Amino acid sequence: MNFSNINKIVARQIFDSRGRPTIEVDVQLADGSFGRASVPSGASTGTFEAHEKRDGEENFYDGLSVLSAVENVNGEIAAELAEKNALEQREIDEFLCYLDGTEQLARLGANAILGVSMAICRASANFLKMPLYEWIAELSETFEITMPLPMVNILSGGLHAGRRMDVQDFLFIPAHAGSMADAVQQIAGVRSAANNVAAEKGFSILLADEGGLSPAFKTGSESLIFLMEIFEHAGLKPFEDALIAIDMAASTLETTQNDYYFPKENRLYSSAQIIELIKDWTKEFPVVSIEDALGEEDWANWKILNEKLGNQIQIVGDDLLATNLNRLQIAIDEKAANAVLIKLNQNGTLTGTLDVIKKAKKNNLATIVSARSGETEDNFIADLAVGAAAGQIKIGSFRNSERLSKYNQLLRIEQESTAPFYGIKSLAENFW
C-alpha cells in the first residue's frame, strides 16, 4: 500500500464571510494525513473565470446553495480519485479538468474541483511533514520563497459596498516596511486612523465586504484626498511611507464597450477619458497600481493605458485575465498589462494557478495573489503567495477573522522561515 494514496474525500456546505454558502473539502490519505480547504467566492466576477456551481433554487439560500457541487465531490470525484497518489498534484488537477470536460469547469463546478485540489495539497504537505508553503514551492519549482508585499483595502465602493462609491477599492501599500511584521503594524495603524478620521468627520464606519470603509464620496479624487489625510493621521508621509493602489472594477461600470457610467458622478466616461483620469490621479497622488481600469474585452485601450502609464505604475489585469493562461498570453502579446491578479477560484486548480504565476513572472509581469470578497478562515493564499514567490498579496482590510487569518499566517511564516521581504521591489519591476 502507498501511504500517500487518497483514502477518503468528504465535502460539505459551509458559509463564507458574507453569510453565503460555499464548499469545504476534507481529504484523508492512507496513513491518516489530513487536509481541509474551503473555497472563496467573488462579488465582481469576470466573464472568463472558472464556473462557480450553485444550485439556483430561489427559495433556498436565495439560489446560492452549493449542494450539487458538494454531491459532485462526495460522489463522482471521490470515486474517481480513490487510491490515487496525492503527491501527484499536477496529474490529479489535470485529471479533474479532464473529468469535468468543459472549458470553464461548469459540469462539476470549479468550486468543487478547487476545494479538492487545495485539500489534497494540504494533506500532501502534512504527509511530507512540510510547511504548506514549502510544498507549494516544490510544486511551483520556486527556488527562493519570499514574503509578499501587502496592499490593503481602506476605502471601498462598487459591488463591495452597495455602490456607495463608484470606484471599488482604494488600498494602502506600506512603502517603507522592512518586514511583514513591520507592514502589519503600519496596516493596523492606517486602518485605525481611517476609523478615527471618519468618525471625527461624521462619516459612516460601516464595513464593506472586505472590511474597508465606504464614506460615499462622489468622486475618486475625494476618496484619494481623504486617504492622504488618513495617512498623515497615522504618522505616515504620502509618497514616501504610504503608496496607493486602486481597483476600478471597470467591468461593473461598463455600459457599452468603451463607455463607463459612474452613477455617483452621474457621468459617462469613454476609455480615453478614464485613461486621462488615471493619469491625473498619478500626478496628484501617490498612486502606483491600477487594477481593472477598463473592461475585460477593451484590449485596444488596455494597450494604450499600458503604453502611457506602464513605465510609471502597475497596470493590473483581474477580470481582463481571470487567472487564465490563454488570456495572459494575449496580454503578453499585446503588451496590455504589466501585472496580473492571481485568484485560485478564477482558475479552478492549484497547479493551473501556479502555471499562470510562472508564465507571468517569466514575462516580467508582477503577480499579486488575491483573496475574494466572500472569504473563509482558510489561510491557504498566504502560503501560496510565499511558496510561489508571488511578490504581492491582496487580502482585504485589517478587519474580521477571514482576513486576519491570512495576515496571522504570514506572520507565522515570517517567524519560522528565512523568506526575505522585498517590499516595494516586488512591484512591477519596469519602474522600480
C-alpha positions, 0 to 999 in steps of 0.5 A: 500500500502507498501511504500517500494514496487518497483514502477518503474525500468528504465535502460539505456546505459551509458559509463564507464571510458574507453569510453565503454558502460555499464548499469545504473539502476534507481529504484523508490519505492512507496513513491518516494525513489530513487536509481541509480547504474551503473555497472563496467566492467573488462579488465582481466576477469576470466573464472568463473565470472558472464556473462557480456551481450553485444550485439556483433554487430561489427559495433556498439560500436565495439560489446560492446553495452549493449542494450539487457541487458538494454531491459532485465531490462526495460522489463522482470525484471521490470515486474517481480519485480513490487510491490515487497518489496525492503527491501527484498534484499536477496529474490529479488537477489535470485529471479533474479538468479532464473529468469535468470536460468543459472549458470553464469547469461548469459540469462539476463546478470549479468550486468543487474541483478547487476545494479538492485540489487545495485539500489534497495539497494540504494533506500532501504537505502534512504527509511530507511533514512540510510547511504548506508553503514549502510544498507549494514551492516544490510544486511551483519549482520556486527556488527562493520563497519570499514574503509578499508585499501587502496592499490593503483595502481602506476605502471601498465602493462598487459591488463591495459596498452597495455602490456607495462609491463608484470606484471599488477599492482604494488600498494602502501599500506600506512603502517603507516596511522592512518586514511583514511584521513591520507592514502589519503594524503600519496596516493596523495603524492606517486602518485605525486612523481611517476609523478615527478620521471618519468618525471625527468627520461624521462619516459612516464606519460601516464595513464593506465586504472586505472590511474597508470603509465606504464614506460615499464620496462622489468622486475618486479624487475625494476618496484619494484626498481623504486617504492622504489625510488618513495617512498623515493621521497615522504618522505616515508621509504620502509618497514616501511611507504610504503608496496607493493602489486602486481597483476600478472594477471597470467591468461593473461600470461598463455600459457599452464597450468603451463607455463607463457610467459612474452613477455617483458622478452621474457621468459617462466616461469613454476609455480615453477619458478614464485613461486621462483620469488615471493619469491625473490621479498619478500626478496628484497622488501617490498612486502606483497600481491600477487594477481593472481600469477598463473592461475585460474585452477593451484590449485596444485601450488596455494597450494604450493605458499600458503604453502611457502609464506602464513605465510609471505604475502597475497596470493590473489585469483581474477580470481582463485575465481571470487567472487564465493562461490563454488570456495572459498570453494575449496580454503578453502579446499585446503588451496590455498589462504589466501585472496580473491578479492571481485568484485560485477560484478564477482558475479552478486548480492549484497547479493551473494557478501556479502555471499562470504565476510562472508564465507571468513572472517569466514575462516580467509581469508582477503577480499579486495573489488575491483573496475574494470578497466572500472569504473563509478562515482558510489561510491557504493564499498566504502560503501560496503567495510565499511558496510561489514567490508571488511578490504581492498579496491582496487580502482585504482590510485589517478587519474580521477573522477571514482576513486576519487569518491570512495576515496571522499566517504570514506572520507565522511564516515570517517567524519560522522561515528565512523568506526575505521581504522585498517590499516595494521591489516586488512591484512591477519591476519596469519602474522600480 
